[in-house]
Amino acid sequence: MKTASTSMYEQAMGESFDRLQVAVRRFHRLAGSQELHGWVDTDAPSTLPARILARCLGTPLRATSGPIRFELHAGPEAETWTRHFPAQRMTSRMSLDAGQLVEQLGAARLNFDLCEADGRLEMRLKALHFLGVPCPNWLLPHVIAEETGQRDRLHFRVQASLPFIGTVTSYRGHLTIGERESL
């Protein structure tokens, strides 16, 4: 049985959370204020319209490679993620709504189903609102958002592209997670 102190990801995923790789579970059980470090590679948006959207969302605008600092403020009902990329900062707020993870990112509200696939976490985009306006399904971005784990590292890969516009954001890397967190 899941309790109020259970992480949002555990609440959303139920028993499938336990099938995630150890580092992924460890990351999503972090609570309170945490600071993690790692490495990230970012790509620039692929077109001018994609760059304008990236600016509205606060996602990386330039191709970079370097250290990342990740600030997490996590409670059972909401999390704030601040990613300090080499060239800019990006903040988003996560919460749950009807079993879906909701990410508020700049002018966008994204609804995701959280799924386990061969031990990795996949976030599958189900709905998007931009400036409060719902996006029709045929225009939804193609999003890859996945996490894997290896020893004390959480590996992440995020890419979002829109029909007729191209890649708005693309980044991948890892964060180092302490070994002492509960499983």
C-alpha positions in Angstrom: 0.0 0.0 0.0 1.3 3.5 -0.9 1.3 6.1 1.8 1.4 9.9 1.8 5.2 9.8 2.1 5.4 7.7 -1.1 7.0 9.6 -3.9 4.8 10.9 -6.7 6.4 8.5 -9.2 5.6 5.5 -6.9 2.0 6.8 -6.6 1.6 7.2 -10.3 3.3 3.9 -11.3 2.1 1.6 -8.5 3.8 -1.9 -8.5 5.6 -1.2 -11.8 7.8 1.3 -10.0 9.5 -1.6 -8.3 10.6 -3.0 -11.7 12.6 0.2 -12.5 16.4 -0.1 -12.3 17.9 0.6 -8.9 19.4 4.1 -9.7 16.1 5.2 -11.2 14.1 4.1 -8.1 16.7 5.7 -5.9 16.4 9.1 -7.8 12.6 9.1 -7.6 12.6 8.4 -3.9 14.7 11.4 -3.0 12.8 13.8 -0.8 13.3 17.3 0.5 16.0 19.5 -1.0 18.8 17.8 -2.9 21.6 18.8 -5.2 23.0 16.4 -7.7 25.8 16.8 -10.2 26.6 15.1 -13.5 27.3 15.7 -17.2 25.0 16.9 -20.0 25.1 17.3 -23.8 22.5 19.7 -25.3 21.6 20.4 -28.9 20.4 23.7 -30.3 16.8 23.9 -31.6 16.7 22.8 -35.3 14.8 25.8 -36.8 14.0 29.4 -36.0 10.4 28.5 -35.0 11.8 25.8 -32.7 14.1 28.3 -31.2 11.2 30.7 -30.4 9.3 27.8 -28.7 12.4 26.8 -26.8 12.7 30.3 -25.5 9.0 30.2 -24.3 9.7 26.9 -22.5 13.1 27.8 -21.1 14.8 24.8 -22.7 18.4 24.9 -24.0 19.0 27.3 -26.8 22.6 26.3 -27.7 24.6 23.1 -28.3 26.8 22.6 -25.2 28.6 19.9 -23.4 29.6 20.1 -19.8 28.7 19.8 -16.1 25.1 19.9 -15.0 23.9 20.9 -11.5 20.5 19.6 -10.7 18.4 21.0 -7.8 15.5 19.0 -6.6 12.8 20.1 -4.1 10.6 17.0 -3.7 7.6 16.3 -1.6 4.9 13.6 -2.0 2.6 16.0 -3.9 4.9 18.2 -5.9 8.5 18.5 -7.1 10.5 21.4 -8.5 13.4 20.5 -10.8 16.0 23.2 -11.6 18.6 22.1 -14.2 21.7 24.3 -14.4 22.9 23.5 -17.9 26.3 24.8 -19.1 24.7 27.8 -20.9 21.4 28.3 -19.1 19.0 27.3 -16.3 15.7 25.5 -16.8 13.0 25.0 -14.1 9.9 22.9 -14.2 7.3 21.9 -11.6 5.9 18.4 -11.4 2.6 17.3 -9.8 0.1 14.5 -10.2 -3.4 14.8 -11.7 -5.6 11.7 -12.1 -2.6 9.3 -12.1 -0.6 11.3 -14.7 2.5 13.3 -14.1 1.9 17.0 -15.0 5.0 19.1 -15.8 4.6 22.9 -15.9 7.5 24.1 -18.1 7.4 27.7 -19.1 4.3 28.4 -21.1 3.5 24.7 -21.4 1.6 22.2 -19.3 2.5 18.6 -20.3 0.6 15.5 -19.1 2.6 12.2 -19.1 1.9 8.6 -18.3 4.8 7.0 -16.5 5.7 3.5 -17.8 8.3 0.9 -17.0 9.9 -0.8 -20.0 12.7 -3.3 -19.4 13.7 -1.5 -16.2 13.8 2.0 -17.6 11.3 4.8 -17.0 9.5 6.2 -20.0 7.4 9.3 -19.8 4.7 9.2 -22.6 3.1 12.5 -23.5 -0.7 12.3 -23.4 -1.7 16.0 -23.5 -0.3 19.5 -23.8 -1.6 22.9 -23.1 0.3 25.9 -24.4 -0.6 29.3 -22.8 -3.7 27.4 -21.4 -4.9 26.3 -24.9 -5.1 22.5 -25.5 -3.0 21.2 -28.3 -4.9 18.9 -30.7 -3.6 15.3 -30.7 -2.5 15.5 -34.3 -0.2 18.4 -33.4 1.3 16.9 -30.2 5.1 16.9 -30.1 6.9 13.7 -30.5 8.6 13.3 -27.1 11.3 10.9 -26.0 11.8 11.2 -22.2 13.5 8.3 -20.6 15.7 7.4 -17.6 17.9 4.4 -17.1 20.2 3.6 -14.2 23.7 2.1 -13.9 25.3 1.8 -10.4 25.2 5.3 -8.9 24.2 7.1 -12.1 20.8 8.1 -13.4 21.1 8.4 -17.2 18.5 10.7 -18.9 17.5 11.4 -22.5 15.0 14.1 -23.5 14.0 15.1 -27.0 10.9 17.0 -28.2 10.0 17.8 -31.8 6.9 19.2 -33.5 5.5 18.5 -36.9 6.5 21.2 -39.4 8.8 22.9 -36.8 11.5 20.4 -36.0 13.4 19.6 -32.8 12.7 22.1 -30.0 14.9 20.5 -27.4 17.3 17.7 -27.1 19.6 16.8 -24.2 21.1 13.7 -22.6 23.5 12.9 -19.8 23.7 11.6 -16.3 23.4 12.6 -12.6 25.4 10.9 -9.8 23.2 9.7 -7.0 24.4 8.7 -3.5 24.5 5.0 -2.7 22.8 5.4 0.7 19.3 6.2 -0.5 16.7 3.5 0.2 15.6 1.1 -2.5 
